Amino acid sequence: MVPDDEGGGLMRADLLFDPVDGLDEALAAVDAFDAALVAGLLRPQPGQAAGVVELADAVAGTPLAARVAEAADKTVAGAAGENHFVALAAARAALLGSVHDALTARVTEAVGRPVAEEAAPDGAGGADHAANLLAAARSWLSDLARAGWQGIDHELVGGAAPVVSAMLPDPALRRQATLLDGFAAELAASCPGATLERIPVRRWADLWSRALLLTLPGATGAPAADTATGRLLPLGIDVQEHATAVQAQVHAVFEPADGGAPRLVRAAASAPKPDTVVGAGLWQLLRPHLSLLTAVSEGRAMDLDAMPVTAEGDLIWDDARARTGEPADSLATARVALPAAAAAATAPLDRHPARIAVPVLLEGYEAEQDDDGVAFRIAGHRLPVDTDRIPAAGPLTAEAVAASGACIALLRWDAGEFHVQPLAVERTVRKKAVAVHAGAWAGGTTDKAGVRAEKAATGAVDALRERAGRLLRK
């Protein structure tokens, strides 16, 4: 909760715990269809058929109703084609989009911030010459739906390889190619499907339906980009790490130089990585791509000059259009500038509850730690804290969060409830308020623990770069 005398309004945290009308029913329909994909839709059994019909019933009365009803009938009869699977994927995405919108509306009401107007896609999409590749991708994804997750084998999964190889050289298709490549790799690591003890049902259905919809003409048409000139005030860094890749996403408040309303923006850098580079070593891979990381770790603002920005609030970072500005404390930014910052609208195909990540400032809570983890007691309710998302590449720890009195966090939703992911906290040490940031080591550090971690990682990074150089010289 943010008191009125500390930054423009009270966060209605109690609203986060009230039920949302229709949410359970929408998710139940998605779960029923996802369960049908497990055994495959080539010859659906009665239980699977019921799941497909439930999905169609959930979108009755919408513009999708007729096409999805036809697709459900064909699927139940075992005669579904690519267009029918696309219609089912669209229905599933629409239901999850409605969940996203309902939850986002609840968050908007709770935090009391304005929302920017939604921009229409420009309809650029993929080039006509790529239609055959997109059709090939749809064919492979349709074969997956027929076989189901229990029916996957290396031959079926391997069918994605030539499609991905043909897509990757075309920048307009790289988004789809990357998704297909990652999805196929995940499936290949799980083959044969018949022996799987546990199947990530929601995740694979998410990847399947998203990949299928991205093969449609115009699906990747991005909202028209604008430019941003003014002051960027960082709030914190969200680090997303996988075995072969890492991304650092900076959440910030942008104040336009022309005196316009402030807005929430993001800037991200990503890099491939070997699984031996972990912890603070990640920053060595990311720093060359984003000077903003240094500004964040030094607690400074950045001045932007015509920096490209999408309608969704993502800065297309260019170091030539940014310079380091004056000191800017992120907690002060959260208290003063964040309450009035407008959030960008989310593009239709990106509306999914997993994408909800709203920067908030929490104060006046009681932190508690027990066997269930860390939580903040707010307005008589228990708000879980996702300490597993705190990166090892920084000084922020679960213990620091549990001892905190203020927290900048991303408000997220998962498994039926809201929770928060800490980006920075303020705690009292020897009667003084001390801030601890997850991204404090992003631009380098004099912190003893950070220096040791960087030194340990330097050898591995240098050795990998030298090996790569030798391979290139050959």
N, C-alpha and C positions, 0 to 999 in steps of 0.2 A: 504494500500500500504506500502511496506517495502522499504525504500530508499536504494540505492546501498551501501552507506557508513555505513549502520547499519546492515549488515548481509547477504551479498552474493546474491544480485539480487533484481529485481523489480517484484512485483506481478502484473500481467496483469489483474487487476480487471475489465477492460472494457470487457474482454472475457466472464465474467459471465452473461452479459446482452444481448449478441448476441443470436439469435435463433439457435436452434439445429435442423439440418435437420432430418426429419422423426419422431421426437419426438411426435408431436401432433397426427400424424396418428397412431402410436403404442398405445398411451394412449386411443385414441378414440375406437380402436378395443377392448382393455381391458374393457373399460367402457360399450361397447355394450354387451359383454358377461356377465359382472357383472349384468347388468340390467335384463338379461334373467334369472339369478338365483333367482331374487326376487320372481317371481311367480312360479318358479319350472320348471323342465324339463320333468315331467311325460307326459304331453300332451301340448307341447309348442304351443302357439299362434303364428300367423304370425310375430308379432313384436319380440317375443323371438327367433323364428327360424332365423330371419334376424341377430340377434346379434351373434348367434352361427356360422352362415355362415361367418359373417364378421371376426370373430376370425380365422376361417380356412383359409380365403383368405389372412389374414395378414402374415401367415407363409408359403404361397405357395412359392415354389422354395427353401425351406430349407429341411434338412433331415427329418423333422417332417411332411412334406406336406401330404404324402399318408395316414398315420395313422390318422392325424387330420381330413382330408377330409372324411375318412370313419366314424370317430366318429361323425362328424357334420351331415352326412347323417342319421345315426342311431338315433341321438338325435332328429333331426327334425321330424323323423317318430315316435318318442315316444318309441323307442326300444333300447335305449342305455343301455349297461351293465357297469360293473365296469371298464373294460379295456378302454372303450370309454371315461368315465369320467376322467380317468388317462391321456389319450391323450390330452383332452381339458385342464386339469390343467397344463400339461407340456407346451402346446402352450402358455397359459397365462403367465406362469413363464418365458418362453423364451422371450416373448415380454417385460415384465418388466425388465428382465435381459439385454435386448438390450438398454432399456432406462437408466438403471444403468450404463452400459458401456459407453454410449455416454456422459452422464453427468460427469462421472469420468474422461473420456478423456479430457473433457473441463476443469475440475478443475485441472488436471495434467498440462495442457498447461498453465493455468493461474498462478499456483504457481511455475511451473518450477522445480519440484522435480522428482528424479528418482523413478521408480516403480520396486519392487522386482519381480523376475521371479515366475511364478505360479507353485505350486507343484501339482502333480497328486494325487488324492485320493488313499488310500491304498486298497480300496475295501473290507475292513473288514465287514462293514455292520452289520445287525442283525444276530443272530444265526439261524440255520435251524429250531431248535425246536420252534422258535417263529413265524414261518410262519402262523400258524393258528390264532394267535392273530393279526398279521398284516392284515390278510384277513378279520377278524372280524371288524377291524377298517375301512378298505376300504368299507365293506358292509354298515356300519353305515353312513359313509360320502356320499356314493352313495344314500342312502335313503334321506339324507338331500338335495342333489341336486334335486332329483325328487320332493320332497315336496316344496322346495323353502323357503325363509325366511318368507313369508307370511303364509306358511303352517305348521310351526313348532308348536308343542304342547309338553306338559310335557312327554307324553308317548314316543314320538319320540326322544326327547332330552335325556330322561332317559336311552335310549338304550346304551349310551356310558359308563354308570357307571360300568357294569361288565367287559367291555373291559379294562377300565382304571385300575380297581382293580387288574386285572390279569397281567397287564403290569408293574405296579409300583414296585413290588419286584425284577424285573430283571433290573440291572443297564444298560444293553445294550438297553433297551426299555424306559428308564426313560424320555428321551427327547421327544419321541412321546407321552408318557403318560401324561406328563405335558402339552403339547400343547392341546391334546384332552380334558383334564380335564378343563383347562381354557376356551377353546372354548365352551364346553358344559355348563359350569357355566354361561357364558355370554348369551348364547342362552336361558337357563332356566330362567334367570332373565328377559327375554323379552317375555316370553310366555304369552298368545298365539300370534303368529305372525300376525294373522288376524287383531288384534286391534292396531298394532304399527302405530304411527303417523309418526315416522322417523326411517329409517333403515340405519345402517352404512354399506352401500352397498360395498364400496371398502374394508373396514376392514374385514368384514365377508368373502368376496370372497378371500382375502389374506389368512386368517386363514384356510379356507376350502381347497384351492389349495395346500398350504404348507403342511398341515396335510396329504393330500392324497399322495403327492409325497414322504413324509417321510415314508410311509408304504411300499415302494418298496425295494426289497432286495438290500443291498449295498448303500442305499441313505444316511445313516449316517456314512459311512466310512470317517474318518477324515484324512486330509493330515498328512503325517508322521511328528512327533514332533522332534524338535531339542532342543539343550540346549543353554542357554545364560550365558556367563561369561563376566562381565565387569561392566560398570557404568550406572545406570539408573537415568535419569534426568527428574523429573516430570514436566508436563506442567499445569495440572489442573485436576479437578474431575467433572465428569458428574453424577449427581444423578438422578436416575429414580425411582419414587415412585408411588405405587398403594395402594389400600386399604388394601391389605393383604400381600404385599411384597415390599422390597426396594432393590435397587442395587446401589452401588457406583463403577464407572468405572474410573480408573486413566489412562489418556493419557500421554505418556512419550516418550522421545528420549532415545534409548539404544545405548551406545558406546561400542563396543566389546573390550575386553582386548587385543586381538591380533592385534589391529590397523585396523580392517576391517571397512567398510563403516557403518556409523550410520544408524539406522532404527527406524521407528515409531512402538511402541508396546502399548499394553493395559494390565491392570491388574484389575480384578473385584472381588468384594465380594458382595454376596447377602444374604438376610435373610428374613424369614417370619416375619410378624408383625401384631399386631392388629391395627384396625383403630384408636385407641386412642393414639397411639404413633406417633407423628408428629414433624416437626421442628428439633431442635438440638437433640432431643431424638433419632433420627434415628442412630446417630453415636454410641450410646451405644450398639445397636444391631449389628453394622458392625465391630467395632474395634477388637473384638476377632478373626475375620477371616482374617484380613489384616493389618499387621504392617506397610505397606506402607502408610496408612492413616496418621499415626503420622508423618512420614517423610515429607509428603506433607504439613501438617499444620505448621511444623517447618522450612520449606524451605530448606530441605536437600536432597542430592542425596542418593542413596542406591547402595551398591556394591553387585552384584549377582555372585553366584558360581554355575554353571551348573543348572540354573533354567530352567525347561522345558518350551518350547514355541512352539506354533503351527505355521504352515506355514502362517496362517492369522495374525500372530503377537500378539496372545493372550498368555500372560504368565500364566502358570498353577502354581499359587503362592504356595510357600512352605517357611514358615518363617525360616526354618533351613538353607536355601540356600541364605539368604539375611541378610545384616547388614547395619546399618545406616552409611552413609558416610559424606563427607564434605558439608558445606553450598552450596546451589545451587539455585540461584534466577531464578524463572521460566521465567520471562521476558528476562533475559539475555540468558537463554537457547533458548527461541523462536527467539531471534535476531541472535544468533551465530550458534547454532547447528541445529535448525529446518530446515533451507533452504536446507541443504544437506542430511536430513534424508529420506531414501527411504520408501515408503509406501508399505505395504504388499498387495499382490493380494487377491481378494475376491473369496471364493469358489463358484462354479456355482450355487448351490441352495440358496446361501445367496445373490445373486445379485438382489437387489431390491432398487429402489430410496430412500425408507425410511431408508435404512441402511447407506446412505452416511453421514459421520461425519468426516470431514478432519480438523485436527488442523491447524490453520493459525494465523499469527500475522498481525494485522491491525494497521497502523499508518498513520498520515497525513490526516485523515478524519475530517469532521465536523459533530459532533453529533447533532441531532435535535430531539425534542420531541413534538408531537402534538396529536391530537385526534386519529390518526392512530397508535400511539405508538412511540417507539424509532427507529431511523434509523441512519445509517452512510452515509453521502454524500461523495462518492468516485468517482473520475474521471468523475464528472458530473452526476453520477447515484445515485439513492437512494437504499441502501442495507438494507432491514428490519432487525431489531434485535428482536429475539424471547425472550423477557424478561419473558414470562410465564414459560420458562424452567429453570430460575434461582431458585435454591432451597431455601426454607425458612430456611434451616439448615445451613446458612452461612451469613456473613455480606454484601455480594454483593447485591445491589439493582438496580432497574431500574434508580433511580436518580443518582447513582454513575456511571452507564454506560453512561447516558446522559451528564455527566460532564467530561467524560474521554478524554484522548488524545492518548491512546494506548490500545489495547485489544487483549488478547489471546482468540480465539473463535473456535468453531467447525462450519465449513461451511456445511450447510445442504441444502436440496432441498425439497420443498413441495408446493402443490397447484400452480405449474407452475412457480416457481421462487426460486432463491437461497436466503437464509437468514443465519444469524449467531446466534449462541448460545454462549453468553459470559461465559468464565471460569474464567477470571481474567481481571482487568483493571488497568490502571495507570492514576491517576488524580493528579492535583496540589492543594495542601492544604497549605496555608500560604507560597507560593513560593517554596514549596518542593514537589518533586514527591513522591506520596504515592500509593502503590499497594494494591488492594482489591481483595481477592480471594473468589470464591464461596465455596471452600473446606477449608477455613481457620480454621474452628472449628472441622475438622475431627478427629484430635488427642487430642482434649481438647483445652481450651482457657482461657486466663485471661481477655478477652474482657468482659466488664460489661454486655452487651446484651447477649453475648453467655453464660456467667455463669448463668444468670437468666433463660435462656431458658433450659439449661441442668438441673438445679435444679428442674424446673417445671416438666421435663420429668422423672427425676429419680424416683420419687414416683410411677408413673404409671408403669414403667418398673420393679421396685422391687416388686410391688404388683402382677404383672402378673407372675413373676418368682416364687414367693412364692406359688401362686395358682397352677402353673404347678407342683411344687415340691410336693405339697400335693396330687395332683392327681396321680403322679407317685408312691408315697409311698403307696397309697391305692392298 
